[in-house]
C-alpha cells in the first residue's frame, strides 16, 4: 500500500473516529437533557392535574374523568392513571399503538429515552382521594434528538469535506517533494543517478541531501574512473609523439573496415613514408625530428576534418597511414595531401628535398587484409622508384565499385519498403555459460527483385543522407516484433544514430511498441556510441520511453568516448557492446586487458551488462569472463543459421 494511501486512510480513520465520538457524546448529552426535561414536565403536569382534581367538590367521578381525559387529549402523554389509595385504578388513559415515533426504530432502540413518571397526590379535604401517575410520550424527544443528530452529521460532513480539501492541499504539498524523492529512488534502481532540489520539509530534506550526496559521489567516482580509463586508452591506442592512433589501433580499424557488417562497401588506404627519418634525426636532432612527425600528423588531422570515417595513424618509425572509408578515388585524397606536405616543407624544412612518398589502394569490404596491405606497399614502392615527393595508386585495385545515383537510391528504398525487399540477418550473442542472451539482427536489402541481399553498410549511409533511415529502422523493428511473436528468445536491433534525434521517429516508435507491449520485454534496442553522445537528450528521452514499456536499451561500438562516460549515470542504460577494435587479439595485449577490466568493473558498478563484439577465436572468448564481460558475439560464437538454431532454440 502506498504511503499516500496510508496517510489518507489514517486521516479518514481519525476524522471518522472524531465524528463518531463527538456524535455519541452530543447524542448522549442531548438525551440526558431531554430525559431530565421530560421528568420535570411529568412531575409538574402531575402536580397541576392533582391540584385541579383536589379542588373539585365531592369528587364527582364524571368531572374527574373529563378533566383527566382533557389533559390526556393534548397528545403529549404515554399514559395518565388515577389510582385510589389502595392502588386500584379509578381512571386510566394510555396511548394507543401505531403512533408515529418521530425517529427511525433503530435509532429509538439504540438511544432510548427513559423519563421518570410524575406522581402527585389528589386530596379530598384532609383525606387522600388518590394519586396521579403521569408519563409523557418520548416520540417528540426522539424526533428532536434525531433531527439534532442529522444536523450534527450534516455539519460534520461539510466540515469533513472542507478538512479533506485542505488535507488534500496539505498532503500534496508534502507529497510533492516526496514524489521527487520516490522518482530519484526509482531512477537509482534504474541506474539513472539524478539530483533533485532539497524540499522544505525538514524530515525529507535530510533524506534528499543524503541521496544527492550519494549521487554526487557515484558520479565523481564514475568520472574519476572514466578519466583514468580514458588516459589508459589514449596511452594504449595512440602514438605518444604525434597523438595519432598507433599501429595496433589502426590495424583494428582496418580489420573492421574490411570485415564489419556495418562498414561502408569500399574505401581508400594510403601509406605515407618519410624518406630517411634517420638522416633527419642526425641533421635536426631528436627534437626536430619529433617536430616534423608532429607537423605531418597535423596535416593528416587537417585532411580528415569533416570526414567522420577517415582515420589517420602513425604505424611506427617513418610510416603513416590514412584510412578513408566510403571513398572511391585515391587522387581526391592523395593530391591535396601532397600539396599540403610540400607547402609544409617549403615553409619549415627546405633543406629536405626528398621528404616523402605515398602509396594508395582502393579496397572493397570483404577483401583480405593481407592483399590490401600488399597492394598499398606495392604502390608505395612504385612511388619511391618514380620521383621524390610523389604518390602512386596500386594497379591492383579492388574491383570497380558500383555507383548508384541518389535518385535511383530513392526509388530503391521506396520500392524495398513497399514491396518488402527487406529482411533480418541474425547472429547469436551468448553469456559466459554459453546460454543465449539474444539474437543481434542486421538489416538486409535487395536493390532489385532477383539481386543479392546487401548488408547495411552498403546502403544505410545513403539512407541517412536521403532521410530514409527512420522508415527503414521502423520496418526493421516491425520485422523483429513479428519474429518475436513467432519464436522464443530476444532480439537486439541497431538503430541509426541520426534517427533518434527525430522526434517524429521516437513518437512513431513509442506508438508501435505500445501496440506490441507484450513483446517489448524481449526487444533490445541499441544505438552507436557517437549517436548517444551526439544526441544525448534525444537518447535520454528514447531510453525512458522504451524502458517504461519493458524493452532494454544499450550502446554499441562502446569505448571511444570515455571522457563523456559520466553522462551514462542518468541514462539508465542496460548494456553496452564494446567495440571490436578493443577486443581484437586481446589475449596478446596486456595493456588492453587492463583497460577492459577497468571498463567492465565501472559498468558493473552501475548494473550495466558488458558484451564483447567481434570475438574471433577461442583464446579471446575464454579470456572475456576473467576480464568481467557478461557476454560475447562474433565469429568465435558462430554466425551461421544452423548454429544459431541450436543456440537459440530457433
C-alpha positions, 0 to 999 in steps of 0.5 A, a space after each residue: 500500500 502506498 504511503 499516500 494511501 496510508 496517510 489518507 486512510 489514517 486521516 479518514 480513520 481519525 476524522 471518522 473516529 472524531 465524528 463518531 465520538 463527538 456524535 455519541 457524546 452530543 447524542 448522549 448529552 442531548 438525551 440526558 437533557 431531554 430525559 431530565 426535561 421530560 421528568 420535570 414536565 411529568 412531575 409538574 403536569 402531575 402536580 397541576 392535574 392533582 391540584 385541579 382534581 383536589 379542588 373539585 367538590 365531592 369528587 364527582 367521578 364524571 368531572 374527574 374523568 373529563 378533566 383527566 381525559 382533557 389533559 390526556 387529549 393534548 397528545 403529549 402523554 404515554 399514559 395518565 392513571 388515577 389510582 385510589 389509595 389502595 392502588 386500584 385504578 379509578 381512571 386510566 388513559 394510555 396511548 394507543 399503538 401505531 403512533 408515529 415515533 418521530 425517529 427511525 426504530 433503530 435509532 429509538 432502540 439504540 438511544 432510548 429515552 427513559 423519563 421518570 413518571 410524575 406522581 402527585 397526590 389528589 386530596 379530598 379535604 384532609 383525606 387522600 382521594 388518590 394519586 396521579 401517575 403521569 408519563 409523557 410520550 418520548 416520540 417528540 424527544 426522539 424526533 428532536 434528538 434525531 433531527 439534532 443528530 442529522 444536523 450534527 452529521 450534516 455539519 460534520 460532513 461539510 466540515 469533513 469535506 472542507 478538512 479533506 480539501 485542505 488535507 488534500 492541499 496539505 498532503 500534496 504539498 508534502 507529497 510533492 517533494 516526496 514524489 521527487 524523492 520516490 522518482 530519484 529512488 526509482 531512477 537509482 534502481 534504474 541506474 539513472 543517478 539524478 539530483 533533485 532540489 532539497 524540499 522544505 520539509 525538514 524530515 525529507 530534506 535530510 533524506 534528499 541531501 543524503 541521496 544527492 550526496 550519494 549521487 554526487 559521489 557515484 558520479 565523481 567516482 564514475 568520472 574519476 574512473 572514466 578519466 583514468 580509463 580514458 588516459 589508459 586508452 589514449 596511452 594504449 591506442 595512440 602514438 605518444 609523439 604525434 597523438 595519432 592512433 598507433 599501429 595496433 589501433 589502426 590495424 583494428 580499424 582496418 580489420 573492421 573496415 574490411 570485415 564489419 557488417 556495418 562498414 561502408 562497401 569500399 574505401 581508400 588506404 594510403 601509406 605515407 613514408 618519410 624518406 630517411 627519418 634517420 638522416 633527419 634525426 642526425 641533421 635536426 636532432 631528436 627534437 626536430 625530428 619529433 617536430 616534423 612527425 608532429 607537423 605531418 600528423 597535423 596535416 593528416 588531422 587537417 585532411 580528415 576534418 569533416 570526414 567522420 570515417 577517415 582515420 589517420 595513424 602513425 604505424 611506427 618509425 617513418 610510416 603513416 597511414 590514412 584510412 578513408 572509408 566510403 571513398 572511391 578515388 585515391 587522387 581526391 585524397 592523395 593530391 591535396 595531401 601532397 600539396 599540403 606536405 610540400 607547402 609544409 616543407 617549403 615553409 619549415 624544412 627546405 633543406 629536405 628535398 626528398 621528404 616523402 612518398 605515398 602509396 594508395 589502394 582502393 579496397 572493397 569490404 570483404 577483401 583480405 587484409 593481407 592483399 590490401 596491405 600488399 597492394 598499398 606497399 606495392 604502390 608505395 614502392 612504385 612511388 619511391 622508384 618514380 620521383 621524390 615527393 610523389 604518390 602512386 595508386 596500386 594497379 591492383 585495385 579492388 574491383 570497380 565499385 558500383 555507383 548508384 545515383 541518389 535518385 535511383 537510391 530513392 526509388 530503391 528504398 521506396 520500392 524495398 519498403 513497399 514491396 518488402 525487399 527487406 529482411 533480418 540477418 541474425 547472429 547469436 550473442 551468448 553469456 559466459 555459460 554459453 546460454 543465449 542472451 539474444 539474437 543481434 539482427 542486421 538489416 538486409 536489402 535487395 536493390 532489385 527483385 532477383 539481386 543479392 541481399 546487401 548488408 547495411 553498410 552498403 546502403 544505410 549511409 545513403 539512407 541517412 543522407 536521403 532521410 530514409 533511415 527512420 522508415 527503414 529502422 521502423 520496418 526493421 523493428 516491425 520485422 523483429 516484433 513479428 519474429 518475436 511473436 513467432 519464436 522464443 528468445 530476444 532480439 537486439 536491433 541497431 538503430 541509426 544514430 541520426 534517427 533518434 534525434 527525430 522526434 517524429 521517429 521516437 513518437 512513431 516508435 513509442 506508438 508501435 511498441 505500445 501496440 506490441 507491449 507484450 513483446 517489448 520485454 524481449 526487444 533490445 534496442 541499441 544505438 552507436 556510441 557517437 549517436 548517444 553522445 551526439 544526441 544525448 537528450 534525444 537518447 535520454 528521452 528514447 531510453 525512458 520511453 522504451 524502458 517504461 514499456 519493458 524493452 532494454 536499451 544499450 550502446 554499441 561500438 562502446 569505448 571511444 568516448 570515455 571522457 563523456 562516460 559520466 553522462 551514462 549515470 542518468 541514462 539508465 542504460 542496460 548494456 553496452 557492446 564494446 567495440 571490436 577494435 578493443 577486443 581484437 587479439 586481446 589475449 596478446 595485449 596486456 595493456 588492453 586487458 587492463 583497460 577492459 577490466 577497468 571498463 567492465 568493473 565501472 559498468 558493473 558498478 552501475 548494473 550495466 551488462 558488458 558484451 564483447 563484439 567481434 570475438 574471433 577465436 577461442 583464446 579471446 572468448 575464454 579470456 572475456 569472463 576473467 576480464 568481467 564481460 557478461 557476454 560475447 558475439 562474433 565469429 568465435 560464437 558462430 554466425 551461421 543459421 544452423 548454429 544459431 538454431 541450436 543456440 537459440 532454440 530457433 
